[in-house]
Amino acid sequence: MRGSKLKQILANMSAEQYALTVGTAAGEPLTEAFSRKRVVHAGVRGKPVMPAEWQSTWQRLVGERPKPAERAAYLHIPFCRHRCLYCGFFQNYSEDELENAYINSLIKELEMSKDSPYLAGGPVNAVFIGGGTPSTLSPQNAARLLSAVRNCLPLANDYELTLEGRIHDLTADKIEAWLANGVNRVSIGVQSFDTDVRRAVGRLDDTRTILERLERLSGYNQAAVIIDLIYGLPNQTGEIWNEDLALLKTAAIDGMDLYQLNIFQDSALQQAIHAGKLPPAATTAEQAGMFAVAEAELSAQVFSRLSICHWAKTNRERSMYNVLTKAGRNVIPFGAGAGGNLDGVTMFLNRDVGKYMESVAAGCKPVAGMFVQPAGSELHNTVVAQLERGYLNLSLLSARFGPAVLELDPLLELWQARGLLQSGPVTAKLTVSGQFWYMNIAQSVLECLHALLDGEHAVEVQPIAAQG
């Protein structure tokens, strides 16, 4: 009987494990479907590759021609001029001498793989330069790096090249260096348009400056302009959030990401709140309400929804890198702290800038960790890609990956009864409540599939943001 195996797996769980996996039968699904957000990114851990095999594994991977599929590259810039309280990605403060040396090493790392069969064997469709704060690079170093990217990576004719930045760096000399060297998408961390909210967490510029500089960047008419907003920040009342959403309609942008605030354990933001220097951030229930308000507001506009948290305002925004990564496409990593995956192997490069540069100087790929992705990873990637778009189609998945997928029926029926899903003849669509909790839903679906395929169930709860 369909679903009987999953029912047995669920029945054998402890009460705590069961609640983590399926949630609770609370009265209000938007705010109480789960006790907390479980993970930042959904996934099932693979088998580690031993350090002695990292270099040979990398050489094997880049020594093979790529399969005919879209792929991406990620470059990491581990420097920031200022440390924002909410950020969990800070690595190093910017210093001119260190920046120069680092860009030399990053260019060398790109050049080391340039002529490999894997790099040279097909186009790279999307490149994302993230951080850190890539826009903190001097115009000269940005130009040097971007030139190397175009020289070393075989960019597709319709490539997307994104550079992350902050409002304070949108000066003419920097913008012109980016655009002259191939950047066609700029992603700006606005977080909130409100001056007081921004400055309380370490952002510098006021509302007027934000709008003026977005207008300046957009005025070049050469790149898609994307901004991030965060909901749940200290001092960010419902009224302020509504004002943030209203400004999306008039700001000179092509798309927007809306992210829930994560307060990382022992982060500067958590410490500031605990010390009474800032008021508490929004609770998960309050964030859920903010998400629902945003979903209703943006859905009422003529915006195209590309994923649960991402909207396009114009047809210039494709969000190609994000689409490819969510679908599990190969991502080639470069730079200290970068992560990626090639043909079933996930890898992370050394976060320590000094050790990273030493490895590159020695002619080695600066790997700090490798994992062979678990069995069924292609199925996992397809599930995440569907849920990122707000739906789950078991019929389509079973036709491609086998009937074991249909065992998920009891889980979906339970979530439908709780108001997280709305099932149609073919596709189950996430309700607004399900969209808010979609990362929990994705993690539980992956764990259940892993159990169904491997015959055992071991819940691996990844590190999450501690609230409060």
N, C-alpha and C positions, 0 to 999 in steps of 0.2 A: 504494500500500500504506500502511495506516494507520501513522503514526509515522515514515515515511521522511524527511519534511522535517525533523523535529526531530533525527533521527539525524544528518542531514547538518550541521545547525547545531552539534550537540555535537561532531562529528568535526572541525569547522573551528576549534574553540577551542584556545587554548594549554593546556598541561598545568595551569598555575596557574588559569586561568579555568575549566577543566573541573572541577578539584577544588573550587573555590568553589561551583560550580553543583550538582554531583551528590554531592559528598562523597567519602569514601574507602571502600574495601572492607575496613575494619578488622575485626578479630575480634569486638570488643565494641561494638555500635551505640550503646548508652547513653552511653558515654564517648568513643568514637572515631569516630563516623560523620562528623563534620566536624572540621577542625582548630581551629575556634573559632566562637563565635557571630558572625554577620556583621553583623546590624543590630539596632537597638532596635525599629524599626517597619518592616514590609515595605512597599515601594512602588516605583513607577517615576516618575521625575521628569517633570513636564510642561513646557510651553513658558512661559517667563517673560512676564509683562505688563510693558511699559515703565512706569517711574514716572510719566511724564506722563499715563498713561491710568488710573492707580489710582482717582482720585476719580470720573471719568466711568463707569468699570466698576462701582464700588460703587453709584453712583446708578442705573445701569441695572438692576443686580441687585435692589435693594430697591424699584425702581419697578415691578416686575412681580409679579403675584399668584403665590403659591406653588402648586406642583403638589400635588395631594391625596396627601400622604405624611407620615409621621411625621417630625418634625424636633426639633432640640435647640438649646440656647444654651449657650455657655461664657463664664464671667466669670473674669478672672484678678486675683488679689490678690497683688502682687509683694513682699510683706513677710514677714519672719520675725523673731522675737525672738532666736533663736539659729541658728547655722549648723551643721547636722549634717555630719559629715565625708564621708559617702557620697553626699550629695545633689548632683545636677547641675542643679538648678533654682533655686538661690539667686540672688536679684537684689538685694534691699535689706534692710537692717535696719529694723525698725519705729521710727518716730518719730511722736509724736502729731500734730505740726503738719503733717508731710508726709502722714500718713494722712488727716487731715481734708480736705486739699486734693485728695488723690487720689480720695477717695470723692465729693467734689463733682464732679470731672471725669467719673468713671465714671457717675454718675447723669445728667449732662448728655449723655454719649454714648448712653445708653439712650434718653433723651428725644428725641434728634435723629432717631431712626429709628422712634419709637413709632407715628406715624400713616402711615408708608409703606405702600403696597399690600402689600409682602411681609410686613412684621411684622403688620399688621392683618388679613391675608387668610386666616388659618388658625391653628389651635392650635399651641402649643409644648408638646411632650410631656415633655421632660426639660430641666432646667437643672442645670449643674454649676458650682459656685463652687470653683475650684482655685487652686493657688499654687506657690511661696510657702506661706504658712500663713494661710488665711482666718480661722481661729479666733483669730488674734492681734488682729483688729479689736475695738475697744471695743464693748460692748453697744449704745451709742448709734449708732455708725457701722454696725454690722451691721444694726440695725433700720432705719436710713435706707436702706441699700442694698437690703435685702430688700423694703421697702415699694415702692421704685422698680421692682424686678423684677416684682412683682405688678401694678403700675400700668402698666408699659410693655410687658410681654410677655403675650400672650393665652394664659395657661396652660390646658392641657386639664383636663377635670374630674378625670382620674386622673393628674395630673402627678406627676413625681418631681423634687424639688428637693434636691440634694445639696450639703452644705457640708463641705469637708475641714478636718481639724483635728488637734490633738495632745492627748495625755492631759493635759498640764499646763494646758490652757485649759478643761477641763471643769469649770467653776465654775458655781454656780447662776445668777448674773446673766447669764452669757453663754448658757448653755443655754436659759434662759427667753426671752431676746431672739430666739434662733433659732427656737424652736418657736412663739412667739407670732406670728411673721411668715412662716410658711409652710414652713419647712424640715421635710421629712419623711424625710430620709435623711442620716446623718452618717457620714463616712468618716474613720477615725482611723488615723494612721500609728503603729502599735505597734512594728513591725519585729522585736522580740523581747520576750518577757516577762522575759527574764533581766536582772537589774539591772546586772551587770558588763558584759555585752555592750552594753547600751544606753548606759551612761555612757561607755564607751570611744569611741563614735562621736558623742557630743554630745547624747544623750537624757537627760532629767533624772530622771524618776520611777522608783521601784522597783516590783517585782512587785506588792506589796500595793496600792500606790496605783493602779496600772493597773487591777487587778481591781475595786477599790472604785469608781473613777470610771466605769468601764464600767457597773457596776451602777447607779450614780446616773443616768447618761444613759438607760439602758434603763428605769429605774423610772418615768420620765415617761410611758412607753407611748404616745408620739406619733411616733416616728421609728424607721426601721430603723437599726440600729447595725452598721457594717461596719468591720473592721480589716484592715490590711495587715501581713503578715509578710514578712521578707526572709530568704532562706537563702544562706549563704556568708559571713556577716560575720566579721571577726576575732574570735577567742576563742569562736566559736559551734561547739562540738564536736558530734559526732553525738548525744551524750547530751543536751546542751542543746536541740538541735533536736527531739529526741523529747519533751522536756518542753514545749517550745513547742506542739507538735502536741497533746499531751495536754490542755493548758489550753484549747484551742479547744472541747473538748467541754463544759467547765463554765463558761466565761466567758459573761457576759451580752451575747451578740452575735447578730446575725441572718445574718451572712455573713462571708466572709473571702477576701482575695486573697493569693496566695503568689507572691512575685517573686524572681527570681534577682538577686543582687547584681551591679550593673554598677560597675566602677571606672573613672570617666571620666579621660581623659588630663589630667594636671596638676591633678587634683582634690586637695582637702585630704586625702582618705583615701589616695590614692596617695602623696602626699608624706610623710604620717605613717608609712606602711609602709616606704617607702624610707629614711626617717631612723631606722628602728628603734624608733619610739615605739609602734608596734602590731605584733603578729605578722602574718604574711601572711594574706590572706583565703583562702578555699577555692579550690582550682583548679577549672577547668571540670569535670574528671572527678569531683571531690569534690562539686561542686554537683549534678551529674547523679545521684549516689547519694542526695543529700538529697531531690531531687525525687521519685525513685522511692519512697523511704520515705514521703514525704508523700502521694503518689498512692495507695499501697496503704492507708495508714492512713485517709485521708479517704473513699476509696471503700468501705471496710468499714463506715463510719458511715452513719447515715440522713441524709446531706447530699445536696442536689441539685447536680449539677455544671452550671454555667451556661456555662463556657468552660474552656480549658486550665488557667487559673490561678485561676479563681474558683468558689467554692462558696457555695450558700445553705444556711443552717442552719435557717431558718424560712421560711414562705411570705410573710413581710413583705418579704424581699429580692427585688427584680426586676432590679436592675442595668440599668435601662432606658437610661440615658445610654451606658453602655459598649456595650450591644447595638446601639444606633442608630449610634454612631460606627464600630464595627467593620464594620457593613454599609454604610458610606459615605453615610449619610443626611446631609442638610444640617445644618450646625452654624454658628450665628450667633455670631461672636466679639465680645467686649467686654473692654476693659481692656488695660493695658500688658503685652505679651508673649503675648496670647491668639492662638490659631490657630483656623481654621474653614474651611468650604467652603460655597459657595452655587452650585447649578446648574452644576457643572463647573468652578468657579474656586476654587482653594485660596488662602488668604490668611493673612498673619501681621501682627500689629499691633506697633507700635514698642515695644521692650523698655525703652527709656530713659524713665523716668517723667517727667522734665522735658519732653522732646520730645513725649511722649504728651499731656501736659496742654496744651502749646502748640497742638498740632493740634486738640484738642477745643475749646479756647477760640476758635480760628479757624473753628469750624464744620465741620471736616474729619474724615472717618474717618481715624484715625491709622495708616494702612497703611504697612508697611515692606517688604512683598513680596507679589507675586501670581503665580500660575501657572495656566495653563489646563491642566486635567487631560488626560492623553494619551488617544488613541483607545482604546476598550475599557475605560475606567475603571469602567463599571458591571459589566463582567465581572470586573475585578480586585477590586472591592469584594465581589462575591458569592463569589469564591474565598477571600478572606481571612475572610469571615464563616463559610464552611463550615469552614475549617481551624481557626478559633478554637473551633469546637465539636468538633474532633477528627476530621473526616472530609473526604472529597472525592468528589463524585458527578459523574463526567464525563458520564454519560448525561443527567442533569438540566441540566447546564451546556450541553451541545451542543444540547439541544432548545430552549433559550432563546437561546443566542448563536451557534449555528452549528457545523458539523462540524469546524472547525479545532481546537476544544477537544480532540477525540479524538486529535489528534496527540501529546498528552502521554503516551499509553500507554507508550512505552518508558521514560520517566522513572519512572513509577509502578511498572513491572515491576522496574526496577533497585532502587528503594527497598524494594520488597517482598522481593526476594532478600536485601537487606542487613538486614532486620529492622525497618525503620522504618514499614512499612505492612502491613496485613493486608487483602487484597482479598476482598470478598464478591461475590455475584451482581450487585449494583448499586453498592455503595458501598465505597470504600477507607477503612478506619479507621486512624488513627494508633495504633501500639503505644505503650507507655510511653516507649520510646526516641524514637519519632517525635514524641511530645508534648513531650519535652524540647527537641528540635531543631526545633520546628514553625516558628519564625520564619525559620530558614534555609530550610526547605522552602517556606514561603510566598513568600519572596523569590525563590527559584529558579523556582517555578511562574510567578510574575508576569513575570519576565524572559523565560522561555521563551515565554509567551503573547505578550508584547510583540514578540519576534522573529518568531513565527509570523504575527502579524497585520500587522506593519510590514515584514517582509522583511529585517530586519537584526537583529543581536544585539550590543548594546553594554551590557555589564554595568556597572551603577552601584552600587558598594559604598558604602553610606551610612556616616557616621561611627559607630564602635562603641566600646564600653567597652574600654579597655585593661586587661588583667588583670595583677595583680602589684604 
